[in-house]
């Protein structure tokens, strides 16, 4: 990973949003990429947010949640006012966002889609979110992440346990 700009960093720069780059050695063989990124940076997994692309009643959407949590598809569908949610295929996610899996960012995607952030991640310290390339995370204030995406906050994850 280099320090080159990505669509995500260019989008944040254009909006005047401050962020800090967090670069790590990306491991494509890691089972849970977000948790592996958190470990590589010495951060708690709930501080690093993963970006997933989903379909709500056939329409694409973006969800951002702590790396150590799992989506609750019923809650995701409800958050977007739909009936059924499922993951977008890898190919569709990469084509729609312009990013490769492992580097998908909610910022600067090729196509603008509705975005929701898990509520438990958005009321604390700065969050760390993928910056548009494998091995690049961006640390920024939760409210700035919302501003940059026009996103909403919702309950998206399965309860712990």
C-alpha positions as CSV (number, residue, x, y, z in Angstrom):
1,X,0.0,0.0,0.0
2,X,1.3,3.4,-0.9
3,X,0.5,6.8,0.2
4,X,-1.3,7.5,-3.1
5,X,-4.7,9.2,-3.1
6,X,-7.8,7.1,-3.7
7,X,-11.3,8.1,-4.6
8,X,-12.0,8.0,-0.9
9,X,-9.2,10.4,0.1
10,X,-10.0,12.7,-2.8
11,X,-13.7,12.8,-1.7
12,X,-12.8,13.6,1.9
13,X,-10.3,16.2,0.7
14,X,-12.9,17.9,-1.5
15,X,-15.3,18.1,1.4
16,X,-12.6,19.6,3.7
17,X,-12.9,16.6,6.1
18,X,-9.8,15.9,8.2
19,X,-8.6,12.3,8.5
20,X,-5.4,10.4,9.3
21,X,-4.1,7.6,7.1
22,X,-3.4,4.3,8.9
23,X,-1.3,2.0,6.7
24,X,-0.8,-1.7,7.5
25,X,0.3,-4.9,5.7
26,X,-2.8,-6.3,4.1
27,X,-3.1,-10.1,4.4
28,X,-5.5,-11.5,1.8
29,X,-5.5,-14.9,3.6
30,X,-6.9,-13.4,6.8
31,X,-10.3,-14.9,7.6
32,X,-11.8,-11.6,8.9
33,X,-10.1,-8.8,7.1
34,X,-11.4,-6.0,9.4
35,X,-10.3,-7.8,12.6
36,X,-6.9,-8.6,10.9
37,X,-6.5,-4.9,10.1
38,X,-7.3,-3.9,13.7
39,X,-4.8,-6.4,15.0
40,X,-2.1,-5.1,12.5
41,X,-2.7,-1.6,13.8
42,X,-2.9,-2.5,17.5
43,X,-6.6,-1.2,17.6
44,X,-9.6,-2.8,19.2
45,X,-11.8,-4.5,16.6
46,X,-14.8,-2.5,17.6
47,X,-12.8,0.7,16.7
48,X,-12.2,-0.4,13.1
49,X,-15.3,-0.4,10.9
50,X,-15.8,-2.7,7.9
51,X,-17.7,-1.6,4.8
52,X,-20.1,-4.1,3.3
53,X,-22.3,-3.8,0.2
54,X,-25.8,-5.2,0.4
55,X,-29.1,-5.4,-1.6
56,X,-32.3,-4.2,-0.1
57,X,-35.2,-5.6,-2.1
58,X,-32.8,-5.7,-5.1
59,X,-31.5,-2.2,-4.6
60,X,-27.8,-1.7,-3.6
61,X,-26.8,-0.1,-0.3
62,X,-23.7,0.3,1.9
63,X,-23.5,-0.7,5.5
64,X,-20.6,0.2,7.9
65,X,-20.2,-1.7,11.2
66,X,-17.5,-2.7,13.7
67,X,-15.1,-5.3,12.3
68,X,-16.0,-7.8,15.0
69,X,-19.7,-7.7,14.6
70,X,-22.1,-9.5,12.2
71,X,-25.0,-8.0,10.2
72,X,-28.6,-8.7,11.1
73,X,-30.2,-8.8,7.7
74,X,-33.7,-8.2,9.2
75,X,-32.4,-5.0,10.9
76,X,-30.6,-3.9,7.8
77,X,-33.7,-4.3,5.6
78,X,-35.8,-2.4,8.2
79,X,-33.2,0.4,8.4
80,X,-33.5,1.0,4.7
81,X,-37.3,0.7,4.7
82,X,-37.2,-2.7,2.9
83,X,-38.4,-6.2,3.4
84,X,-35.4,-8.3,2.5
85,X,-31.6,-7.7,2.7
86,X,-28.8,-9.9,1.4
87,X,-25.1,-9.4,0.5
88,X,-24.2,-8.0,-2.9
89,X,-22.1,-10.4,-4.9
90,X,-18.3,-9.8,-4.8
91,X,-18.3,-8.9,-8.5
92,X,-21.3,-6.5,-8.2
93,X,-19.8,-4.9,-5.1
94,X,-16.5,-4.3,-6.9
95,X,-18.1,-3.0,-10.0
96,X,-20.5,-0.7,-8.2
97,X,-18.0,0.8,-5.8
98,X,-14.9,0.9,-8.0
99,X,-12.9,-0.7,-5.2
100,X,-11.6,-4.3,-4.7
101,X,-12.9,-6.4,-1.9
102,X,-10.6,-5.8,1.1
103,X,-10.4,-2.1,0.0
104,X,-14.1,-1.1,-0.2
105,X,-14.7,2.3,1.3
106,X,-18.0,4.1,1.9
107,X,-16.4,7.3,0.6
108,X,-15.9,8.1,-3.1
109,X,-17.8,5.1,-4.5
110,X,-18.3,5.0,-8.2
111,X,-22.1,5.0,-7.7
112,X,-23.8,6.8,-4.8
113,X,-26.0,4.5,-2.8
114,X,-27.8,4.9,0.6
115,X,-25.4,4.3,3.5
116,X,-26.1,3.3,7.1
117,X,-23.6,3.2,10.0
118,X,-24.1,0.9,13.0
119,X,-25.3,3.1,15.9
120,X,-23.0,1.6,18.5
121,X,-19.9,2.7,16.5
122,X,-21.0,6.3,16.0
123,X,-21.2,7.9,19.5
124,X,-17.6,7.6,20.6
125,X,-14.0,8.4,19.6
126,X,-12.8,8.7,16.0
127,X,-13.5,5.7,13.8
128,X,-11.2,3.9,11.4
129,X,-12.7,3.0,8.0
130,X,-11.3,1.6,4.8
131,X,-9.7,4.3,2.6
132,X,-10.3,2.7,-0.8
133,X,-7.3,0.4,-1.1
134,X,-6.1,-2.8,0.6
135,X,-3.9,-1.8,3.5
136,X,-5.2,1.8,3.9
137,X,-7.6,2.8,6.6
138,X,-8.7,6.3,7.4
139,X,-9.3,7.6,11.0
140,X,-11.9,10.4,11.2
141,X,-14.7,11.7,13.4
142,X,-17.9,9.7,13.2
143,X,-19.9,12.8,12.3
144,X,-17.5,13.5,9.5
145,X,-18.1,9.9,8.1
146,X,-21.8,10.6,8.2
147,X,-21.4,13.9,6.4
148,X,-19.1,12.5,3.7
149,X,-21.6,9.7,2.8
150,X,-24.9,11.4,3.6
151,X,-25.4,8.4,5.7
152,X,-27.8,7.5,8.5
153,X,-27.3,5.8,11.9
154,X,-29.2,2.6,12.5
155,X,-29.2,-0.7,14.5
156,X,-27.7,-3.1,12.0
157,X,-25.9,-5.9,13.9
158,X,-26.8,-9.1,15.7
159,X,-26.9,-8.7,19.4
160,X,-23.8,-10.0,21.2
161,X,-23.7,-13.6,22.4
